[in-house]
Amino acid sequence: MPIKISAVICTHNRVGYARRALASLVEPGISDDQEVLVVDNASTDATAKVVSEFASERVRYLYVPTLGLSHARNAGWQGARGEYVAYLDDDAVACPGWLGRIVEAFETVRPRPGCVGGKVLPRWESPRPPWLSDAVALSLTIVDWPDGPRVLRDVRQEWLAGTNIAVRRVLLQRFDGFTPRLDRVGKRLVSNGDIYLQLLIAAGGDTCWYDPSVAVVHHILASRLAKRWFYRRYYSQGVSDAVMETLLHTLSPRQRLGYVCRHARALRSPGRWRALLSPTDDPEQFAAKCSTLTIIGRIAGMLGAAGA
């Protein structure tokens, strides 16, 4: 039977999480028209051995030596045999029926979506800090948009997360998959590769479909529940936003300068700098710190892109 959908798990040196992600797909049973492809992105742990324990005709292993999430994701869709390619992060587990619900959405929703995704529910490995607001927590890849199932009209405001997104393979081919200028490489926290692809899909006339029943559970690592991680994450988000802007639009030096000046004006307030430099456990003030770091990151990202 031809493969209808391929689940791709990209992993780097997180064998314990990868085992759970793989088991969430394989242990309930996968049908003859489904497959799972584990993309080992330059791991030095026992990932290959663990995948071999699950190996079958429909569970495959692929080693990618070039470090970077975009490289791993691209190797995944290029090696996939399915018409649809569904991505599950190695620190997430699929809820029952995940692949089947994705296929159902692709084949019953009209007009046919370009990509499909759904809820990403948190599994906290440490207690949630009292200074962490819901808005800031979105950076932990928590997705629970209201009023689904529906088309997402503006993926800059409501998006499908890369840990729970499926794309028609023909569109991955059309847009050359995920750009290597965005997303994680090692400890670098640059992101937006999944958002950029969704913007291309929407600009090409296809839709991004959100269905809350297409759900996964995402581990919130204890190491990410520290203020310093959020400082890095939001600064990197600003860098990611600027790089994505240069990918979406051909900007002249004058337009780049205008972008920098617009964001620099937002930093004129002494109160903003006091809030940035003052310690706080207040959720609103902490969110303001993160917002300021995003602006600084956008300026740095545009200046860096100008030199690229």
N, C-alpha and C positions, 0 to 999 in steps of 0.2 A: 504494500500500500504506500502511495506517495506520502511524504512528510508534509503535513499542513502547517505546523508551527514548530519553531525551534526556540527553546529556552536557552539563553546564554548567561552564564555566571562568570563574571570576570573577577579574578582574585589575585592578591599579592601578599604572600606571607601571613595569611590568616587562616591556617588550615582548620582550626576548630570551628570558626564561623562558616567556612566553605563547606565543611561536612554537613552542618545543620541545614544550610541553604539547599544543598544537593538532596539531602534526605527528604526535605519538605516536598520535593517534586517527585522523587523516585519511589519512596516507600508507600505512598497511597496508590501507586501504580500509574504508569504512563501508557497511553493507548498507542496503537500501531501507527497513528498519523502524527505522533508527537516525538520529539527528541530533546535531549539536554546536551549542551556543549559547554564544558568547563574550560575557560581560557585562563591558563596559568601565566600570569604576567611577571616573568622573571623571578619567581619565588625560589627561595633557597631552603624552604622547610619541606615537610612531608606531603605537600599537596598532591603530587603525582601518585604517590602510594595510596592515599585515601581515595582518590578518584578511581583508581584501579579496582578497589573493592566494590564499586558500583558498576564497573564497566560492562557494557552489553552493546548490542547492535544499535540501541537508541540512547546510549550514554557514552559520550565521546570526550576525549581529552586533547587539548591543543596548547602547546607551549609557545609563548611569544616572548622573545628575549629583549625586545625594546620596551623599556619601562615607560608607562603612561597609560592612563585610562582610555584615552581616545584610540591609542594603538590597539589595546585589547578589545575594545568594543568593535572596532573596524575588522579586526581579525575574526571576531565572532560572527558578524553578519556575512563576511566573505566565505567563511567555512560552513555556514548554516545551510541546510537543505530545504528548509521550510519556506512557504510563501510569506509567512509572518515571522518576525524575529522579536522575541520578548526578552527584555533584560531584567535580571534580578541581581541586586548587589550581593556580595558574599556575606554581608552582615545583616541580611534580611532573610525571612522565611515566607514562602508562599502560603496563603490561606487555601483551604480545600477548594478544588475546582478552578483554580486560577487560570490555567491555560485554556480550559474549556470555555470559560466566560469571555476570555479575550477573543477566541475564534468566533463565538456567537455574536459578539459586538461587531466584528469586522464583516460578518456575513449576513447580518440582519438589519443593521442601522443603515438608513438611506438619507442623504447620499453616503456612500461608503467612506468611512473615515480613512485618513492617512495614517493616524496613529491612535492608539488606545491605551489608557491607563486608569488608575483608580486610587483608592485610599492607601496611605502609608501610615500605619498606626505605630506609635512608639512603644518599645519595651525598655523601660528605664533600668539600667544596670546599677545605678546609684540614685538616691532620692533626688527629685527635681529641686534645684536651688530656689529659694524664695525670691531671689532677684531676677529670675528668668521669666519674662512676660511671654504671652502667647505669640506676639509679633516677632520677638527675637528668636523664639523656639522654632520658627519656620526654617531657620538656617540649619536645623538638625535633620532636615528631610522628613518633616511631618506634613502630611497632606490629608485634608479632610474638608473639601469644598462643599458648600451647601447645594441643595436643589439639583442633585443628579438623578439619573444620567442626563448628560447634556453636552453640547459643543462648548468648548472653552473659546470665548470670543477674543480674549486678549491674554496671551500666555505670559506676558510680562507681569500681569496681575494675578492670574490663576494658571498654574502650569501642571504638566505631568512630570513627575520626578523620574530621574534616570534609573532609580532603583525599582521602578514599577512602570515600565513603558514598553509598548510593543509597536513596531513599525512595519508597514508593508515593505518587503524586501526590495521591490522595484523602486521605491522612493529612496531607500538607502543607496541604491546604485545611482539614482539620478543626482543626488546631492553629495555623492562621495562620502557618505557616512558622517562621521564625527570629525570636526576639524582638530588637528593637533595643537592649534594655538590656544585652545581652551581645555579645561579640566585638569584633574589631578595628575601630577608626576611625582612619585615618592611622597614627601611631606608637603609639597606645594599645595596650597588650598584654592588655587584658581578653579573656577567652576563655569557654569553656563553652557557647556557643550550640548546638553539636552535641550535647553531653552532655545539656543541658536538653531538647532535642527528643527524644532517645532515652528519657529518663525519662518524658516524656509518652506516648510510643508504648507503652512497657512498662506504664505505669499504665492505659492504655486497653485492655489485653488483647492487644496484638500483641507480637511478639518481635523482638529485634535479632540477626541471624544473622551470624556470623563465618565466613568461608571463606578460608583462607590463599591459595588459588589466585586470588582476586580481589585482585591485587597491583598496587601502583604503586611507583615509585621517587621519593623526595623529596630535593630538593637541600637540603643543610645549608649555608646561607650562611656564608661566613667571618666575616661581621660578627656572627653569633650565637655564635661560639665564643670569646667574651670573658666574663670573670667578671661584668663590670658588666651584660651583657645578661641573664645568669641571675638576678642580683639583682632586676632590674626584672621579669623574667618570673615569678619565684616570689612576689614581693610582689603582682603583678597577679593571679596565680592565687588568692591569698587573697581579694582583692577580688571576684574572679569567684565564688568559692565562697559568699561572704556574699550577694551579689546574687542568686545562684541560689536560695539558701535563702529569701529573701523572695518570690521568684516561686513557689516550690513551696508555701509555707505562709503563711497570713495571721498575722503575728506581732504580738502586742500590744506596747506599749512595755516591759512587764515582761519578756516573752519575749526581746525584743531585748537588753535589759540583761543577762538571764541568759546569752545567747549571748556577749556581750562579756566578762562576768566569767569564764565557763568558759575562754575562750581566754586571758584575761589571767593566770589562775592558772598556765598553762603557761609563762609568761614570768618567774616568780618566781625561778628559779634563777640565781644570779650566774654559774654556769658557762656557762649558755646565752648570756648577754650577752658574756662573755669570748670565747666561740667565735665569736660574731657579729662582734665588733670586731677580732679578731686575724687577720692575714693567714695564709693556709695554701694549700698545694698538695696536702694530703692529701685523697683522694676522700671519705672518711667525714666528715671535718670540714667539707669544703665542702658536702656534702649536709646536714649539720646547720645550717649557715648558711642554706641555702635553706629548710629546714623552718621555722626561726625567722622568716624573712621572710614565709613563707606565713601564719603565725599573726598577725603584725603586720598583714598585708594583710586578713585576715578581720575583725579588730577595726575597722580603718579602713573597710572596706567596709560593715560593719553600721552603724557610726555615720553614714556617708554616706547609706546607704539610709534610716536613720531620719529624716534631714532631707529626704528626697525627697518 
